[in-house]
Amino acid sequence: MPARFCGGVRGGWTSGGWMGFDPRRWRPAPGSPAVTSNVDALLAENDALRREVRALRRRLEQLQLEQRQHPKGEDTRVAFGLSPDLVELWGQAMARHPRWPSLRIGPPAGLRGVIDELRSGWWNPELSLEQELDRRSPGLGSELAEALRGPHSRARWAVRAAFALYGQRAPEWLSEAPLQVVEELLRREERLGQRHHQRHHQRRSGTRTENHSHTNHQSHAKREASPPDPHGDALGLLGLEPGASQLMIKRAYRRLAKAHHPDLGGDAKAFHRLEAAYRLLMG
């Protein structure tokens, strides 16, 4: 370091102060001109800088220690303790419910349907259950997926449905109240089944009504399009099919005339129509 002059005395700076010179002990020589110097302020500033350097050094050492404990790229997510063994224990606990066999898996009114219904209320219904859980608690969905890895079963789907229903609190519910979890899932399945049945019934009723209206419209249009047929109408009034013989017409007329004759309590208008039809057919 280049030499400096201070108060006429030459020296160099070291970690302990000026080499060969301590300004705190410096006094002007007798008879020398007065030197104006703010030595105390410089020393105070120097002490403050030293304290700041020590603090930065401690912070650097702390960061280096943290980096050694958690190397770059290491997964530092919180572990939730989910495992296939824990899922199996939850399944055994839920299986003690007397209606456990009634719990169904398949849609539309099974456990899959329950999960789909709950998904519709999420912030983003396009997310899977695991993605939604990871969004709420990073690592929870991935850990659940690993714990549920294996063939499909009622127990695994019930655990998935419980996580869809209770979220991060699902482990607490499954461990402390597994029978209540099954009861809630059964209730939701029954409600889904009722709604599905109502929708199915409404669709069938609408189809029947539409088909009936279409058939009536076709029949009405057919009647309007066909020309009048007095002979056929007369046979229909007597309850006969086209091609009926005169003997059949007479027998039908006599039978119906007894029923509609005004002297026997019948309708006069109906009797007159019957007579007109008979005369037309026998004419």
C-alpha positions in Angstrom: 0.0 0.0 0.0 1.4 3.4 -0.9 2.8 5.4 2.0 0.8 8.3 3.2 1.6 11.4 5.3 -0.5 12.3 8.3 0.6 15.3 10.4 4.0 15.2 8.9 4.7 11.5 9.9 5.0 8.9 7.2 3.5 5.5 7.7 1.4 2.7 6.1 -2.0 1.1 7.0 -2.2 -2.4 8.4 -5.0 -4.3 10.1 -3.8 -2.9 13.4 -3.6 0.7 12.3 -1.0 2.9 10.7 2.4 1.1 10.4 4.6 2.8 12.9 2.0 5.4 13.7 -1.1 5.5 15.9 -3.2 8.7 15.3 -4.8 8.3 18.6 -1.4 8.8 20.3 -0.3 11.5 17.9 0.5 14.9 19.3 2.0 17.8 17.3 5.7 18.5 18.0 6.4 21.5 20.1 6.6 24.5 18.0 5.1 22.9 14.9 2.1 24.5 13.1 -1.3 23.3 14.2 -2.9 20.5 12.1 -6.7 20.4 11.8 -8.0 16.7 11.7 -11.2 14.9 12.5 -9.5 11.8 13.8 -12.4 10.7 16.1 -15.0 10.8 13.2 -12.7 8.7 11.0 -12.1 6.2 13.7 -15.9 5.9 14.4 -16.6 5.4 10.7 -13.8 2.7 10.5 -15.3 0.8 13.5 -18.8 0.9 11.9 -17.4 -0.5 8.6 -15.7 -3.3 10.5 -19.0 -4.2 12.3 -20.8 -4.3 8.9 -18.1 -6.5 7.4 -18.4 -8.9 10.4 -22.2 -9.1 9.9 -21.9 -9.7 6.2 -19.3 -12.4 6.9 -21.7 -14.2 9.3 -24.5 -14.0 6.8 -22.3 -15.5 4.1 -21.3 -18.3 6.4 -25.0 -19.0 7.2 -25.9 -19.1 3.5 -23.0 -21.5 2.8 -24.2 -23.8 5.6 -27.7 -23.8 4.2 -26.4 -24.6 0.8 -24.5 -27.5 2.1 -27.5 -28.9 4.0 -29.9 -28.4 0.9 -27.9 -28.8 -2.3 -29.3 -27.3 -5.4 -31.9 -29.5 -7.1 -32.7 -31.4 -3.9 -36.5 -31.8 -3.2 -37.2 -29.8 0.0 -40.9 -30.2 0.0 -42.7 -31.2 3.2 -43.4 -34.9 3.6 -47.0 -35.7 4.6 -46.4 -39.3 5.6 -48.7 -41.0 3.0 -47.8 -44.5 2.1 -49.4 -47.7 0.6 -49.4 -49.2 4.1 -51.3 -46.2 5.5 -53.9 -46.4 2.7 -54.4 -50.1 3.4 -55.0 -49.3 7.1 -57.5 -46.7 6.2 -59.3 -49.1 3.9 -59.5 -51.8 6.7 -60.9 -49.2 9.0 -63.6 -48.0 6.5 -64.5 -51.6 5.7 -65.9 -52.0 9.2 -68.9 -49.8 8.2 -71.9 -52.1 7.8 -72.8 -50.6 4.4 -69.3 -50.6 3.0 -70.2 -53.1 0.2 -72.8 -50.6 -1.0 -70.2 -48.1 -1.8 -69.8 -48.1 -5.6 -66.8 -47.0 -7.7 -68.1 -46.4 -11.2 -69.9 -43.3 -12.5 -72.3 -41.7 -12.7 -73.4 -42.2 -9.1 -70.3 -43.9 -7.7 -67.1 -42.6 -6.1 -65.9 -41.3 -9.5 -69.1 -39.3 -9.8 -68.6 -37.9 -6.3 -65.1 -36.7 -7.2 -66.3 -35.2 -10.5 -69.0 -33.3 -8.6 -66.5 -31.9 -6.2 -64.1 -31.0 -9.0 -66.8 -28.7 -10.5 -66.4 -26.5 -7.4 -62.6 -26.1 -7.6 -60.9 -23.0 -8.7 -59.9 -24.8 -12.0 -62.2 -27.8 -12.7 -59.7 -28.9 -15.4 -57.2 -29.9 -12.8 -56.9 -33.5 -11.6 -57.3 -34.3 -7.9 -53.5 -34.6 -7.5 -52.9 -31.3 -9.3 -55.5 -29.5 -7.1 -53.9 -31.0 -3.9 -50.4 -29.9 -5.1 -51.8 -26.4 -5.7 -53.1 -26.2 -2.1 -50.2 -28.0 -0.4 -47.1 -28.5 -2.6 -46.2 -32.2 -2.7 -49.5 -33.6 -1.2 -51.0 -34.7 -4.5 -47.8 -36.3 -5.7 -47.4 -38.2 -2.5 -51.0 -39.3 -2.6 -50.5 -40.6 -6.2 -47.6 -42.7 -5.1 -49.5 -44.1 -2.0 -52.5 -45.1 -4.2 -50.4 -46.7 -6.9 -51.7 -50.2 -7.7 -54.9 -51.9 -9.0 -58.3 -50.3 -8.6 -60.1 -51.1 -5.4 -63.0 -49.7 -3.4 -60.6 -48.7 -0.6 -58.2 -46.7 -2.9 -61.2 -44.9 -4.6 -62.7 -44.2 -1.2 -59.4 -42.6 0.0 -59.2 -40.5 -3.2 -62.8 -39.4 -2.7 -62.0 -38.5 0.9 -59.1 -36.3 -0.2 -61.4 -34.7 -2.8 -63.9 -34.0 -0.1 -61.7 -32.9 2.8 -58.5 -31.8 1.1 -55.5 -31.4 3.4 -57.6 -32.6 6.4 -58.4 -35.9 4.8 -55.6 -37.8 6.8 -57.2 -36.6 10.0 -60.7 -37.7 9.0 -59.5 -41.1 7.7 -57.5 -41.8 10.8 -60.0 -40.5 13.5 -63.4 -41.0 11.9 -63.2 -43.5 9.0 -66.8 -44.7 9.5 -68.1 -41.1 9.3 -66.2 -40.7 6.0 -67.9 -43.8 4.6 -71.3 -42.4 5.8 -70.7 -39.1 4.0 -69.6 -40.8 0.8 -72.7 -43.1 0.8 -74.9 -40.0 1.3 -73.3 -38.2 -1.6 -73.6 -41.3 -3.8 -77.3 -41.6 -3.0 -77.9 -38.0 -3.8 -76.1 -38.3 -7.1 -78.1 -41.5 -7.9 -81.4 -39.7 -7.3 -80.5 -36.8 -9.5 -79.3 -39.1 -12.3 -82.6 -41.1 -12.0 -84.6 -37.8 -12.3 -82.7 -36.6 -15.3 -83.0 -40.0 -17.0 -86.8 -40.0 -16.3 -87.2 -36.5 -17.7 -85.3 -37.4 -20.8 -87.5 -40.5 -21.4 -90.7 -38.5 -20.7 -89.6 -35.8 -23.1 -88.8 -38.4 -25.8 -92.1 -40.1 -25.4 -94.0 -36.8 -25.6 -92.1 -35.7 -28.6 -92.7 -39.1 -30.4 -96.4 -39.0 -29.5 -96.8 -35.4 -30.8 -94.9 -36.4 -34.0 -97.2 -39.4 -34.5 -100.3 -37.4 -33.9 -99.1 -34.8 -36.3 -98.4 -37.4 -38.9 -101.9 -39.0 -38.5 -103.6 -35.6 -38.7 -101.6 -34.7 -41.8 -102.5 -38.0 -43.3 -106.2 -37.5 -42.7 -106.0 -34.0 -44.1 -104.2 -35.2 -47.2 -106.5 -38.2 -48.0 -109.8 -37.5 -49.9 -113.2 -38.0 -48.2 -114.5 -41.6 -48.2 -118.2 -41.7 -47.2 -118.4 -45.5 -47.8 -115.5 -46.1 -45.5 -116.8 -43.8 -42.9 -120.2 -45.6 -43.0 -118.5 -48.9 -42.4 -116.5 -47.5 -39.6 -119.7 -46.2 -38.0 -121.1 -49.7 -38.0 -117.9 -51.2 -36.7 -117.1 -53.0 -40.0 -114.0 -53.4 -42.1 -113.9 -52.7 -45.8 -115.3 -55.6 -47.9 -118.0 -56.5 -45.4 -121.0 -58.3 -47.0 -124.6 -57.1 -47.0 -125.5 -59.7 -44.4 -122.8 -58.4 -42.1 -124.0 -54.9 -42.6 -127.6 -55.8 -41.8 -126.6 -57.7 -38.6 -124.5 -54.8 -37.5 -127.2 -52.3 -38.2 -129.9 -54.3 -36.3 -127.6 -54.7 -33.3 -126.7 -51.0 -33.1 -130.2 -49.8 -33.9 -131.6 -51.5 -30.8 -128.9 -49.8 -28.7 -129.5 -46.3 -30.2 -133.2 -46.3 -31.0 -134.9 -43.2 -29.3 -137.9 -45.3 -28.1 -135.5 -47.5 -26.2 -133.6 -44.6 -24.6 -131.0 -44.1 -27.2 -129.6 -41.0 -28.8 -131.7 -39.8 -31.7 -128.8 -38.1 -33.5 -126.7 -41.2 -33.3 -129.6 -43.3 -34.5 -130.1 -41.0 -37.5 -126.4 -41.2 -38.4 -126.6 -45.0 -38.2 -129.7 -45.1 -40.5 -127.9 -42.8 -43.0 -124.9 -45.1 -43.0 -127.0 -48.2 -43.5 -128.9 -46.7 -46.4 -125.7 -45.6 -48.1 -124.1 -49.1 -47.7 -127.3 -50.9 -48.9 -128.1 -48.4 -51.6 
